[in-house]
Amino acid sequence: MDFTEKLRLHGRAEENRYFAELDRKLIDAMHEKQKHEDEILKRIEAENLNLDSMVDAK
């Protein structure tokens, strides 16, 4: 393997590491967003259950 091939492989490895880190950050952000949306949905469902029980009590 000559020097230019090593440089090319090194550049490809750096690029792969960069995009792998970017992918990890995006996946983490998607998980955080999903967790936040799930919390909101649970809160809405709990409020609906409370409203339903109030209506049923009347």
C-alpha positions as CSV (number, residue, x, y, z in Angstrom):
1,M,0.0,0.0,0.0
2,D,1.5,3.3,-1.0
3,F,1.4,6.6,0.8
4,T,-1.4,8.1,-1.3
5,E,-3.6,5.0,-0.6
6,K,-3.0,5.4,3.1
7,L,-3.9,9.1,2.9
8,R,-7.1,8.2,1.1
9,L,-8.0,5.6,3.6
10,H,-7.3,7.9,6.5
11,G,-9.6,10.5,5.0
12,R,-12.3,8.0,4.5
13,A,-12.0,6.9,8.1
14,E,-12.2,10.4,9.4
15,E,-15.3,11.0,7.2
16,N,-16.9,7.8,8.6
17,R,-16.2,8.8,12.2
18,Y,-17.7,12.3,11.5
19,F,-20.9,10.9,10.0
20,A,-21.2,8.2,12.7
21,E,-21.1,10.9,15.4
22,L,-23.6,13.0,13.5
23,D,-25.9,10.0,13.2
24,R,-25.6,9.3,16.9
25,K,-26.5,12.9,17.8
26,L,-29.5,12.8,15.4
27,I,-30.7,9.5,16.9
28,D,-30.4,10.8,20.4
29,A,-32.4,13.9,19.4
30,M,-35.1,11.7,17.9
31,H,-35.3,9.7,21.1
32,E,-35.6,12.8,23.2
33,K,-38.3,14.1,21.0
34,Q,-40.2,10.9,21.1
35,K,-39.9,10.8,24.9
36,H,-41.2,14.3,25.2
37,E,-44.1,13.5,22.9
38,D,-44.9,10.4,24.9
39,E,-45.0,12.5,28.1
40,I,-47.4,15.0,26.5
41,L,-49.6,12.2,25.3
42,K,-49.7,10.5,28.7
43,R,-50.6,13.9,30.3
44,I,-53.4,14.4,27.7
45,E,-54.8,10.9,28.3
46,A,-54.7,11.4,32.1
47,E,-56.7,14.7,31.6
48,N,-59.2,13.0,29.4
49,L,-59.7,10.2,32.0
50,N,-60.3,12.8,34.6
51,L,-62.8,14.6,32.4
52,D,-64.5,11.3,31.6
53,S,-64.8,10.4,35.3
54,M,-66.2,13.9,36.0
55,V,-68.8,13.5,33.3
56,D,-69.7,10.0,34.5
57,A,-70.2,11.2,38.0
58,K,-72.9,13.7,36.9
